[in-house]
């Protein structure tokens, strides 16, 4: 069989296109992860970094207290401390509401023109993950010298996650995204 090419050359020609196909499938699988789960992981990393010493009560009050004294020079120190505490708890609510929304989005992977992207199962799972992450964040704070772990912070974080999901559901119902009109 003098006209047939050697076996090695024909296999090389056939294998190269298969490798390209496998690579393109891998890229296609990576794209949804990057689109939906990478923002979740980045947000979790931001929350984790905010649990460090540089974001403790003493450090954040150095930003808010001078602003309050500038705006309201006669305000007593006890009221300033109460406002700083309130602002910090609002930030807890906000950061975990955002985490819940990102988790819901990653699990649900909503698509354009999908009339029913909301499921309570995804919302419950997102809230459960928020609770677990909030608890792990408080546990992490036990190892940071200037921080303390508080169960009340886990409760505030959970309320924030639930509020974010409830707001999403309410806006979706109001804009008729979740259930089309009959």
C-alpha positions as CSV (number, residue, x, y, z in Angstrom):
1,X,0.0,0.0,0.0
2,X,2.4,2.7,-1.2
3,X,-0.3,5.4,-1.6
4,X,-1.6,5.4,2.0
5,X,0.0,7.9,4.4
6,X,1.8,6.6,7.5
7,X,-0.5,6.0,10.4
8,X,1.0,8.7,12.6
9,X,0.4,11.5,10.1
10,X,-3.3,10.7,9.6
11,X,-3.9,10.5,13.4
12,X,-2.2,13.8,13.9
13,X,-4.5,15.5,11.4
14,X,-7.6,13.9,13.0
15,X,-6.6,14.7,16.6
16,X,-6.0,18.4,16.2
17,X,-9.6,19.3,15.3
18,X,-10.8,17.2,18.2
19,X,-8.6,19.1,20.6
20,X,-10.1,22.4,19.3
21,X,-13.6,21.0,19.8
22,X,-12.8,19.9,23.4
23,X,-11.3,23.3,24.1
24,X,-14.3,25.2,22.8
25,X,-16.6,23.0,24.9
26,X,-14.5,23.8,28.0
27,X,-14.7,27.5,27.2
28,X,-18.5,27.2,26.8
29,X,-18.7,25.6,30.2
30,X,-16.5,28.2,31.8
31,X,-18.5,31.2,30.4
32,X,-21.6,30.6,32.6
33,X,-19.4,30.2,35.7
34,X,-17.6,33.4,35.0
35,X,-20.9,35.2,34.3
36,X,-22.9,33.9,37.3
37,X,-20.6,32.6,40.0
38,X,-17.5,34.8,39.7
39,X,-19.4,37.8,41.0
40,X,-20.6,35.8,43.9
41,X,-17.1,34.7,44.8
42,X,-15.8,38.3,44.4
43,X,-18.5,39.6,46.7
44,X,-17.8,36.9,49.2
45,X,-14.1,37.9,49.1
46,X,-15.0,41.5,49.7
47,X,-17.1,40.6,52.7
48,X,-14.3,38.4,54.0
49,X,-11.8,41.2,53.7
50,X,-14.2,43.7,55.4
51,X,-14.1,41.3,58.4
52,X,-10.5,42.1,59.0
53,X,-9.1,44.5,61.5
54,X,-8.9,47.4,59.2
55,X,-12.7,47.6,59.0
56,X,-13.4,47.2,62.7
57,X,-15.7,49.6,64.6
58,X,-12.8,51.8,65.7
59,X,-11.6,52.3,62.1
60,X,-15.0,52.9,60.5
61,X,-16.0,55.3,63.2
62,X,-12.9,57.4,62.3
63,X,-14.7,58.1,59.0
64,X,-18.3,58.6,60.1
65,X,-17.7,60.4,63.4
66,X,-15.8,63.4,61.9
67,X,-18.5,63.8,59.2
68,X,-21.2,63.8,61.9
69,X,-19.3,66.3,64.0
70,X,-18.8,68.5,60.9
71,X,-22.5,68.3,60.0
72,X,-23.8,68.6,63.6
73,X,-21.2,70.2,65.8
74,X,-23.5,70.1,69.0
75,X,-24.4,66.4,68.7
76,X,-23.6,64.5,71.9
77,X,-21.0,61.6,71.7
78,X,-23.6,59.0,72.7
79,X,-25.8,60.0,69.7
80,X,-22.8,59.9,67.4
81,X,-21.9,56.4,68.6
82,X,-25.6,55.3,68.1
83,X,-25.5,56.6,64.5
84,X,-22.2,54.9,63.8
85,X,-23.7,51.7,65.1
86,X,-26.8,52.1,63.0
87,X,-24.8,52.9,59.8
88,X,-22.6,49.8,60.4
89,X,-25.7,47.6,60.8
90,X,-27.2,49.1,57.6
91,X,-24.0,48.2,55.8
92,X,-24.4,44.6,57.1
93,X,-27.9,44.5,55.7
94,X,-26.8,45.9,52.3
95,X,-23.8,43.7,51.8
96,X,-25.8,40.5,52.6
97,X,-28.8,41.6,50.5
98,X,-26.4,42.0,47.6
99,X,-24.9,38.5,48.4
100,X,-28.4,37.0,48.4
101,X,-29.3,38.6,45.0
102,X,-26.0,37.4,43.5
103,X,-26.5,33.9,44.8
104,X,-30.1,33.8,43.5
105,X,-28.9,35.0,40.1
106,X,-26.2,32.4,39.9
107,X,-28.5,29.6,40.8
108,X,-31.4,30.8,38.7
109,X,-29.4,31.9,35.7
110,X,-32.3,34.1,34.4
111,X,-32.7,34.4,30.7
112,X,-34.1,37.2,28.6
113,X,-37.8,36.8,27.8
114,X,-38.2,34.0,30.4
115,X,-41.7,34.6,31.9
116,X,-41.1,32.7,35.1
117,X,-37.5,33.0,36.3
118,X,-38.5,33.2,40.0
119,X,-38.6,30.1,42.1
120,X,-39.0,30.0,45.9
121,X,-36.7,27.0,46.0
122,X,-33.8,29.1,44.6
123,X,-34.7,31.9,47.0
124,X,-34.7,29.5,50.0
125,X,-31.4,28.1,49.0
126,X,-29.8,31.5,48.4
127,X,-31.0,32.5,51.9
128,X,-29.6,29.4,53.4
129,X,-26.2,30.1,51.8
130,X,-26.4,33.7,53.1
131,X,-27.0,32.3,56.7
132,X,-24.1,29.9,56.4
133,X,-21.7,32.5,55.0
134,X,-22.8,35.0,57.6
135,X,-22.1,32.4,60.3
136,X,-18.7,31.6,58.8
137,X,-17.9,35.3,58.6
138,X,-18.6,35.7,62.3
139,X,-16.6,32.7,63.1
140,X,-13.7,34.2,61.1
141,X,-14.0,37.3,63.2
142,X,-13.2,35.3,66.4
143,X,-9.6,35.1,65.0
144,X,-9.3,38.8,64.3
145,X,-8.0,40.6,67.5
146,X,-10.2,43.7,67.3
147,X,-13.4,41.9,66.3
148,X,-15.9,39.8,68.0
149,X,-18.4,37.2,66.8
150,X,-22.0,38.1,67.4
151,X,-25.0,36.0,66.8
152,X,-27.0,39.3,66.4
153,X,-24.8,40.1,63.3
154,X,-25.8,36.7,61.7
155,X,-29.4,37.7,62.4
156,X,-28.9,41.1,60.8
157,X,-27.1,39.6,57.8
158,X,-30.0,37.0,57.4
159,X,-32.6,39.8,57.5
160,X,-30.5,41.7,54.9
161,X,-30.5,38.6,52.6
162,X,-34.2,38.1,53.1
163,X,-34.9,41.7,52.4
164,X,-32.9,41.7,49.2
165,X,-34.8,38.6,48.0
166,X,-38.1,40.0,49.0
167,X,-37.4,43.3,47.2
168,X,-36.4,41.3,44.1
169,X,-39.6,39.3,44.2
170,X,-41.7,42.4,44.8
171,X,-40.2,44.4,42.0
172,X,-40.5,41.3,39.7
173,X,-44.2,41.0,40.6
174,X,-44.8,44.7,40.1
175,X,-43.1,44.7,36.7
176,X,-44.9,41.5,35.8
177,X,-41.6,39.5,35.2
178,X,-42.5,36.5,37.4
179,X,-46.1,35.8,36.2
180,X,-47.5,37.0,32.9
181,X,-50.9,38.6,33.0
182,X,-53.8,36.2,32.2
